[in-house]
Amino acid sequence: MRSKIAFRGTTWSRNEQQIRGRRPHPAAQLILAVVMVLTLPGAGKSVSEPKATKAPAVVKVQALPQVIVTPAVRSMEGFLKRHKVAEENRIRLAKALLASAKKYDLNPRLLASIMIVESRGDQFAVSGKDAVGLMQIHLPTWGETVDRENVNLFRIEDNIDFGARILQNYVRRFGMWEGVKRYNGLIPGDPVWEESAAAYLTKVQNVYETQPAATT
C-alpha cells in the first residue's frame, strides 16, 4: 500500500498508523538553533572585530645646515653694521663682497665702501638716473650687457659681482682712487662732472677709512 502523509491538526498519519505529534526536547531546540546560526552567511565572524590599521609613517625632520661665518665675514659684517646697513642681509652682503673682491682682485673694504655710498645696502634701490641695486648699475650705460648676460641686478650676488667687474676695469686702468671717480661717471674736462666725482670720492674715502667695528 502506498504510504500517505496527511496533516491533521497535530496528528501525522503514515501507513495508516497514527503518530501523535510531540513537542521537541528543549536540548534539541538549542542544538537546532546553534546549527542554524552557524550556517548563516558570515557566521563565525565577530561584528565588533576592529579592522587592522597601518601605523602612521614617521617623518624625520632634517636639521638645518649650520651657517659657518669666518673671521673675514664677521669683520666685514661689523664694518657694514658700523655704517648702518640693515641687519637682515648683512651676512649675505659680507660674503658676496668678499667673494667678488677676491674674484676681481679688489680691496674688499673699498668695494664695500662704494656699496655703502651708493645704496647703504638696499638691494632694491633705484635712482632717478636709472641706476639700479646695491652698486647702482647705470642702465643706460650697462643695460645691454645686463640683458645679454641675463644678470639679475636685484639679486645681491649678481649686482655686487657686476659692480666689482666695472670697478676692476677702472682701477686697473686709472689706479685706485681715480678708478673710484670713474665709477661715479667722471667725464674729464667737464667741471660739473669733475666736481661731482670729487665729492663722491670724498664720501667713499670717509667710509673706507673707518675701522671695522669690534666683534666678539
VMD Tcl script that draws the C-alpha trace (Angstrom):
set ca {
  {0.00 0.00 0.00}
  {1.33 3.46 -0.96}
  {2.35 5.46 2.08}
  {0.38 8.60 2.73}
  {1.29 11.56 4.83}
  {-1.51 13.85 5.81}
  {-1.60 16.71 8.25}
  {-4.48 16.63 10.65}
  {-4.09 19.26 13.29}
  {-1.34 17.88 15.47}
  {-1.57 14.28 14.21}
  {0.53 12.71 11.38}
  {-0.80 9.53 9.58}
  {1.63 7.15 7.82}
  {0.78 3.65 6.60}
  {-2.49 4.07 8.34}
  {-0.67 4.23 11.68}
  {-1.13 7.36 13.74}
  {1.76 9.07 15.31}
  {0.82 11.80 17.67}
  {2.91 14.98 17.35}
  {5.19 15.65 20.27}
  {6.99 18.86 21.35}
  {10.72 18.65 20.66}
  {13.02 18.37 23.66}
  {14.47 21.75 24.84}
  {18.02 20.47 24.28}
  {17.15 19.60 20.69}
  {15.78 23.09 20.16}
  {19.01 24.61 21.42}
  {21.14 22.43 19.13}
  {18.96 23.27 16.15}
  {19.22 26.99 16.87}
  {23.04 26.78 17.08}
  {23.23 24.89 13.80}
  {21.05 27.47 12.06}
  {23.15 30.35 13.34}
  {26.42 28.71 12.31}
  {25.16 28.08 8.80}
  {24.16 31.72 8.22}
  {26.40 33.79 5.80}
  {29.27 35.36 7.68}
  {28.80 33.07 10.66}
  {31.80 32.82 12.95}
  {32.93 36.41 12.26}
  {32.78 38.92 15.05}
  {30.88 42.07 14.09}
  {32.84 44.06 16.60}
  {36.26 42.93 15.40}
  {38.25 46.08 14.56}
  {39.92 46.50 11.17}
  {43.67 46.41 11.08}
  {45.16 49.85 10.51}
  {48.65 50.85 9.45}
  {50.76 52.79 11.87}
  {51.35 56.38 10.69}
  {54.62 56.92 8.89}
  {57.29 58.63 10.95}
  {58.61 61.75 9.21}
  {62.20 62.53 10.03}
  {62.96 66.24 10.30}
  {66.40 67.08 8.98}
  {68.39 69.65 10.88}
  {69.13 72.88 9.02}
  {72.72 73.16 7.81}
  {74.88 75.20 10.12}
  {75.89 78.56 8.70}
  {79.65 78.95 9.00}
  {80.80 82.54 9.48}
  {84.52 83.02 9.02}
  {86.51 85.75 10.80}
  {86.74 87.67 7.49}
  {82.97 87.57 7.06}
  {82.45 88.59 10.68}
  {84.84 91.52 10.26}
  {83.09 92.68 7.09}
  {79.70 92.26 8.78}
  {80.94 94.52 11.58}
  {82.07 97.11 9.03}
  {78.63 97.12 7.44}
  {76.95 97.36 10.83}
  {79.03 100.39 11.75}
  {77.72 102.12 8.64}
  {74.11 101.31 9.44}
  {73.50 98.63 6.84}
  {70.31 96.77 7.77}
  {70.88 93.57 9.72}
  {68.56 91.46 7.52}
  {71.13 90.76 4.77}
  {74.42 91.79 6.39}
  {75.99 88.33 6.47}
  {74.95 87.62 2.89}
  {76.26 91.01 1.77}
  {79.54 90.43 3.57}
  {80.01 87.07 1.85}
  {79.16 88.49 -1.59}
  {81.54 91.45 -1.15}
  {84.41 89.21 -0.09}
  {83.78 86.73 -2.91}
  {83.63 89.39 -5.64}
  {86.63 91.28 -4.27}
  {88.66 88.08 -4.39}
  {87.40 87.22 -7.88}
  {88.40 90.61 -9.33}
  {91.45 91.23 -7.14}
  {89.95 94.25 -5.37}
  {90.21 95.54 -1.83}
  {87.03 94.20 -0.18}
  {86.71 97.25 2.07}
  {86.88 99.52 -0.98}
  {84.14 97.54 -2.69}
  {82.03 97.66 0.49}
  {82.62 101.41 0.84}
  {81.31 102.08 -2.66}
  {78.26 99.92 -2.00}
  {77.54 101.83 1.23}
  {77.78 105.20 -0.51}
  {75.72 104.03 -3.47}
  {72.82 102.28 -1.68}
  {73.52 101.72 2.03}
  {72.95 98.02 1.34}
  {69.49 98.39 -0.22}
  {69.33 95.73 -2.92}
  {66.18 97.26 -4.43}
  {67.45 100.84 -4.63}
  {66.63 102.67 -7.88}
  {67.82 106.20 -8.52}
  {66.25 108.94 -10.62}
  {69.09 108.46 -13.10}
  {68.15 104.83 -13.85}
  {70.82 103.29 -11.64}
  {69.79 100.00 -10.04}
  {70.58 97.95 -6.96}
  {73.37 97.75 -4.42}
  {76.15 99.06 -6.65}
  {73.78 101.38 -8.59}
  {74.46 99.94 -12.03}
  {73.68 102.62 -14.64}
  {71.22 101.05 -17.07}
  {71.72 103.50 -19.98}
  {75.40 102.51 -19.92}
  {75.28 98.84 -18.92}
  {71.72 97.72 -19.68}
  {72.58 95.96 -22.92}
  {75.31 93.91 -21.23}
  {72.99 93.10 -18.32}
  {70.32 91.81 -20.72}
  {72.77 89.84 -22.84}
  {74.27 88.10 -19.81}
  {70.92 87.66 -18.06}
  {72.13 89.43 -14.91}
  {69.56 89.99 -12.15}
  {70.50 93.37 -10.73}
  {68.11 92.94 -7.80}
  {69.94 89.82 -6.65}
  {72.65 90.61 -4.11}
  {75.39 88.43 -5.58}
  {74.70 89.43 -9.20}
  {74.69 93.16 -8.55}
  {77.84 93.18 -6.42}
  {79.65 90.99 -8.93}
  {78.70 93.23 -11.84}
  {79.72 96.38 -9.95}
  {83.05 94.79 -8.96}
  {83.73 93.94 -12.59}
  {83.15 97.58 -13.62}
  {85.31 98.86 -10.77}
  {88.14 96.44 -11.57}
  {88.37 97.78 -15.12}
  {88.63 101.38 -13.91}
  {91.08 100.62 -11.11}
  {93.33 98.66 -13.45}
  {93.35 101.49 -16.00}
  {93.43 104.57 -13.76}
  {94.51 103.47 -10.28}
  {92.50 103.03 -7.11}
  {91.10 106.48 -6.30}
  {90.92 107.72 -9.86}
  {89.14 104.49 -10.69}
  {86.56 105.26 -7.96}
  {85.84 108.63 -9.59}
  {85.40 106.92 -12.97}
  {82.96 104.51 -11.37}
  {80.87 107.55 -10.43}
  {80.83 108.62 -14.08}
  {83.64 111.15 -14.22}
  {83.99 112.93 -17.53}
  {87.48 114.51 -17.57}
  {87.48 118.14 -18.56}
  {83.85 118.69 -17.58}
  {83.83 120.94 -14.48}
  {80.42 119.75 -13.32}
  {81.34 116.09 -13.53}
  {84.78 116.66 -12.01}
  {83.23 118.42 -9.00}
  {80.63 115.68 -8.60}
  {83.27 112.94 -8.86}
  {85.50 114.67 -6.29}
  {82.61 114.87 -3.79}
  {81.81 111.22 -4.44}
  {85.42 110.21 -3.84}
  {85.43 112.06 -0.51}
  {82.35 110.11 0.64}
  {83.90 106.79 -0.34}
  {87.19 107.60 1.37}
  {85.43 108.62 4.58}
  {83.70 105.25 4.70}
  {86.79 103.33 3.64}
  {88.99 104.82 6.34}
  {86.56 103.91 9.12}
  {87.88 100.99 11.10}
  {85.66 97.89 11.28}
  {83.54 97.59 14.39}
  {84.96 95.30 17.05}
  {83.32 91.86 17.11}
  {83.18 89.18 19.78}
}
mol new
graphics top color blue
foreach p $ca { graphics top sphere $p radius 0.5 }
foreach p [lrange $ca 0 end-1] q [lrange $ca 1 end] { graphics top cylinder $p $q radius 0.2 }
display resetview
